[in-house]
Amino acid sequence: MRFPFVVAAAIVLVACSHTASPVPAASPTPELPTAFNAEPLPTASAVITVMHDASSDTDLVAINGEPVTATRVAGTLEAMKHDPYAPAAVTIDAAWNAEYGTVLNVCFNAVFAGYTELGLANRVVGSAADSSAMPGFEKEVRHGHTVFDSQNHGKLHPISVLVNQTNTVWIDDARLPSTDLYRDMRNAVAMHRANAARGFTTRISIIADQRADWGTIITILDAGRRAGDDDVGFVAN
């Protein structure tokens, strides 16, 4: 995926406004969101685990198995980056019910720490939940590109995907929520390609409530990829 580099101040404010509480001594592997894609993620990467604790309604974060609080994510990643043997990639192993705001915050901190590749892990639909294989969506973060968008797209018309707190999805500001996300994404991509001369682009801009499930976001990424569109950016209100 390729991403224009626009990081608004609002991203930091929103992503950090719902922080995770201190985590217990061990952070079990979360159940990954499912997707049809089977693209392997980089094996030489730092792994950030995000799982949701239902009893406290908070997200728990660990880096390479070591629990960290949300306020320590950036510092921990920066310290790792200064290690000459540190991997260039970060794999974010987030559970399906982890909150979008938490994962967005982790992504932002990884980019800020200087990591050039982000992998968003998932498991293949129909595979065992305890499978050790982690396919996913690899994001390259290089000069001039990032996973973040702003809401100011000028005169261009991206594919707008809205997700509310209850994981209801709208595509291109449709009045009614989507009933078949994969079909609706195919239709949206086809319409935007057909109207490129009128300023429509096939960039998918995801605007999600910070408490939306990460599994919903993975499904949107997967629907876009299956529609032949791998150009996605995250927007924070």
Number of C-alpha atoms within 10 A of each C-alpha: 17 17 21 16 17 17 16 16 11 13 21 15 13 18 21 18 13 17 17 20 16 15 18 13 11 11 18 13 15 18 18 26 25 23 21 17 18 15 14 15 21 19 12 12 18 23 19 26 26 30 25 21 14 10 6 8 12 19 27 26 31 24 20 12 16 14 21 21 15 22 14 12 20 19 13 15 23 17 11 15 18 11 9 7 8 15 17 15 24 27 27 23 26 30 24 23 22 28 27 24 25 29 26 23 24 23 25 19 22 27 21 13 19 16 22 19 20 26 25 21 26 30 23 20 13 9 10 10 15 11 11 8 16 21 21 29 23 19 22 18 22 16 10 10 17 25 24 22 23 20 15 9 10 6 9 13 19 20 22 18 21 20 22 15 14 10 17 15 24 20 22 16 12 12 8 10 14 15 11 10 18 18 13 18 26 17 13 21 21 15 15 19 14 12 13 13 9 12 12 18 19 23 22 25 24 25 22 25 20 24 18 20 25 26 22 21 23 21 19 22 23 23 23 24 20 16 18 14 19 19 18 24 22 20 23 24 15
